[in-house]
Amino acid sequence: MAEQKKPRNFRQGKAFRTLKQALLDNLAARGLDQDAYTDKVEEYMDFWALRQELKADIAQRGLTVTDDRGRQTENRSVSLSVQVSRQMMALFTALGFKPGDFMGAGGDDEL
């Protein structure tokens, strides 16, 4: 039996820490570092880590996968990634962030 590869923990990477700190610093600079706002940053970062996992699954398995009947079907990670991205944008906007505020934080284009 093939050895299963341990999933990567995106919450422990430098991109995660850098983006989270940039979000928290932005809130603090605007005087919005109360629990109500920092909790939303935690929620945003949960979605960020989930989106990284979905992207990794898409990169590994592709846009389509073979179902249990042998038919090609959409990799569910594709549609889930879109939903997660929408929720992330809603949180991002609700917190008053603008994309230009974080260029270079959190890796490539991840906001």
C-alpha positions in Angstrom: 0.0 0.0 0.0 1.3 3.4 -0.9 2.3 5.7 2.0 0.0 8.6 2.3 1.6 12.0 2.2 1.0 14.1 5.3 -1.1 17.2 4.5 0.8 20.5 4.7 -0.2 22.8 7.6 -0.5 26.2 5.9 -1.2 27.8 9.3 2.5 27.3 10.3 4.1 28.9 7.2 5.7 32.2 6.9 3.1 33.5 4.4 0.3 32.8 7.0 2.2 34.6 9.8 3.1 37.6 7.5 -0.4 38.1 6.2 -2.0 37.8 9.6 0.4 40.3 11.2 -0.2 42.7 8.3 -3.9 42.5 8.9 -3.6 43.0 12.6 -1.2 45.9 12.1 -3.6 47.6 9.8 -6.4 47.2 12.3 -4.2 48.6 15.1 -3.2 51.6 12.9 -6.9 52.4 12.5 -7.7 51.9 16.2 -9.7 48.7 15.5 -7.7 46.2 17.5 -10.7 45.1 19.7 -11.7 41.5 20.0 -14.6 41.9 17.6 -12.2 42.8 14.8 -9.3 40.5 15.7 -11.7 37.6 15.8 -12.7 38.4 12.2 -9.0 38.3 11.3 -8.8 34.8 12.8 -11.8 33.8 10.7 -10.3 35.3 7.6 -7.0 33.4 8.2 -8.9 30.1 8.7 -10.4 30.7 5.3 -7.0 31.6 3.9 -5.5 28.3 5.1 -8.5 26.4 3.8 -8.1 28.0 0.4 -4.4 27.0 0.3 -5.5 23.4 0.9 -8.0 23.6 -1.8 -5.5 25.1 -4.2 -3.0 22.3 -3.3 -5.7 19.7 -4.0 -6.5 21.2 -7.4 -2.8 21.3 -8.3 -2.3 17.7 -7.3 -5.5 16.1 -8.7 -6.5 18.6 -11.4 -9.8 20.3 -12.3 -11.5 17.0 -12.9 -11.4 13.7 -11.0 -12.7 10.2 -11.6 -15.7 9.4 -9.4 -16.5 6.0 -7.9 -18.3 4.9 -11.1 -15.3 5.7 -13.3 -16.7 8.9 -14.7 -14.9 12.2 -15.0 -16.4 14.9 -12.7 -15.5 18.3 -11.4 -13.0 18.3 -8.5 -15.2 19.6 -5.7 -12.2 21.7 -4.5 -12.8 24.0 -7.5 -16.3 25.1 -6.5 -15.3 25.2 -2.8 -12.4 27.4 -3.6 -14.7 29.9 -5.3 -17.1 29.9 -2.3 -14.2 30.3 0.2 -12.8 33.1 -1.9 -16.1 35.0 -1.9 -16.4 34.6 1.9 -12.8 35.9 2.3 -13.6 38.9 0.2 -16.7 39.7 2.2 -14.7 39.6 5.5 -11.9 41.6 3.9 -14.3 44.3 2.8 -16.2 44.3 6.1 -13.0 45.0 7.9 -12.4 48.0 5.7 -9.2 46.6 4.1 -8.1 47.5 0.6 -6.0 45.2 -1.6 -3.2 47.7 -2.0 -2.8 47.7 1.8 -1.2 44.3 1.8 0.8 43.9 -1.4 3.5 41.3 -0.8 2.0 40.0 2.5 0.9 36.4 2.5 2.6 35.1 -0.6 1.6 35.7 -4.2 -1.9 37.2 -4.7 -3.5 35.9 -1.6 -5.7 38.4 0.2 
